Amino acid sequence: MSIHKRTGLLTQVKNEKGIIPFNNGPVIEEGVNNFSEFIAKQEGNNIIICSVFDRKEHYNTLEWTIYPTGIIKMQVNYFPTAYFSSLVGVNFSYPEKQIKAVTYMGDGPYRVWKNRMEGNQFGVWTKKYNNTETGEAPWIYPEFKGYHSNLYWGVFKGDDHSFTVTTTSENVFLRLFTPAWKTDQWHNYEPIFPKGDISFMQGISSIGSKTQRNETTGPMGMKNIFYDYEKEPARALKMVLFFDFRPSPQTP
């Protein structure tokens, strides 16, 4: 694993079998990547790479912990930029053309929106990649792309590799790529997605209907609300992810 010396972002993942094209993260959405002044240290058998906290300029922090087993922990403490946010979480890059399937523990098998959370069941689900657009042929359901709620872990299966991501944070949404942009003459149905390709979100967007905009569908149709004027570390949002990039990652 390679980490950018200045930004702290994951730049490359490589194991004995070759490169895993998962990188360019964590990028905060909607927020700023103001991680800075990284230091590396050793605690016991663990290697820790972390940024410093500065309430004025570098109030978002990133810490990587590399365990002797090869498991890697990422912790981001962050503050959304605005009082109202359509999206809250962190993004990574991964080429859509290489994904084959995802097996995850969470609510499924269908995708969700902030104001359309009902109808799924908690369990372990396997979804093969498809490019289905709702209501359009080919009729391959459930749709692969979108937000999936209540994530515990996920195994991402590529064409010649796989890797596992586990989280100890509660109420995390797994975002898988971006469906094609859709709208209508009244701008009611406009799905909003973050940058990047695979995301781990703590706040997602709502969606409108044929006759209503999302913000008129009730409280769940409103944007996410979180803001801390003092940038107090104890009140920061926290995202914790564990990555297993070993040649044969284990299902948690």
Secondary structure, DSSP 8 states (H G I E B T S, - for coil): -EE-TTT--EEEEEETTEEE--EEEEEEETS-------EEEEETTEEEEE---BTTTB-SEEEEEE-TTS-EEEEEEE--SSSEES-EEEEEE--GGGEEEEEEEEEESS-BBTTB-TT-EEEEEEEE-----TTSSS---S-SSEEE-S-SEEEEEESS-EEEEEE-SSS-EEEES-------TT--------SSSEEEEEE------SS--GGGS-GGGS-EE---TT--GGGSEEEEEEEE-SSS----
